[in-house]
Amino acid sequence: MFFRRLLAFIRFLIIPVIIFFVVTAIVLAVALGIGWVLQLLVPFDWFQATLLSLIAGLAIIAFLISILKDPPVSDDADDFDDYDIVDEWRFSGDSEDEIAIPLTRFWTSSRRPSWEAWMTFVLANDIYVDLLEDDKISRRWDDKSLEDVAIDLAKAAIENLKRRAPQKKVAISKTKLRESLKKTERWAEYHPFIDLFHPIINNNLYLWEDTIRDVKASGLWRETIDPAMLV
């Protein structure tokens, strides 16, 4: 048993040493060859040409190692302007309606938004459409004001879901909705419409239930969105 461990330890030490010497020999051989060619073309002796080739070779190797160790990340991977994920969501079948409330109301960076900002954005737009279709609500606020109403309702829903356990139902209770809206500047206006707001919010949360459950279970609210999870 002892000898097996000793052999394993020796093998562990010898293999890297052998690899080092083999690579070094190859680099030196290539440098000598290039040096011999260079001294025929330029006014260098063989030693100078070989040394120059060796330095250039080591520089190239170091550069290649740095590339392999830390490959450059394409700006397209995260640049929100280059990868128009809003259009992908809008025309993928998840939403056939016009986007009334722009993403910039929720996210000002050029990078892809966080899951929290994205879910608030899509939920607010879905809620907005339903608010417009409700006669009682649409008579109370004009279209522009309804955008603010939809944003407040979406934020109330997302904030409530963030605090709930992942296994809980993806919905907001009327009590929690009332508590959240009391913190807004429009509470006096919202109060008579709680019974109308409540089903509209939950109906739209239901449409996004699977995505919201994944985000909650993985704690991704502050992480950058993954387009694959929107399909």
Steps between C-alpha positions, in 0.01 A plus 500: 500500500784734591685432175184560296459840663868575446478405132186710459675796663810459281280471191320815606833685516668346196225548242490883527883508491510284188237715332697814589824368354330368186327834435824687572692276260242556227505877550881507492512281190253723318688811615831355375344416166346842456823659622699313235261623231503858632880523509494426128256784433600772748835627629485296824722216610336169587494572874329837458245364253426201726461723806263730310297201380486357852374827649237536226392138547464536876300820451265324259459203737427732792241683291329177394492376861339826615236468225419141596495581870277805469330511158361838395127540559300628209313820570203343324456261790385771736448814295130571510518732198660235275273218613147636492337263744193723524415424139571132554251493788251718319478292184561153647131453574523600865369845421325608181409841637689821453754577769349808659737532794868499390763298683684823583233567764643203690861466383737775383815297433604395148557150635234236516263569788474308825220249540328736744498788248403273212209330678371837622522629142309216335247478781432874491441488124265203530311667785479823302315326215244359744455835671419661166235237433323558830243778449486608864874530526562660159238765575683594822847550348625605158734273306818667623392489863406135458865427422591624849218295649621187323856559619387543862295179481784303341751623757263410783463148362872440443601641839249271668620194304863569586419470869294183466641147520561340156245225563220747571240578235601757238238757595446800723227515759262793514634588845862508379400701195325754720803524731735558206284759329461695824868588463440668163406862439174396330356290780196726531427440130576128512297411807157478329642279223674231707232242415555566129878513517538176692379247238674688218837466676456134589375404155817643348723345766352166405620548141857537627473242779763255372762767435434670833528168686837431336628846585379475860633148555845593369514842666556675169313825563817712484673288235509584129220339304561185298317518162472120495267515800258723309427238235 
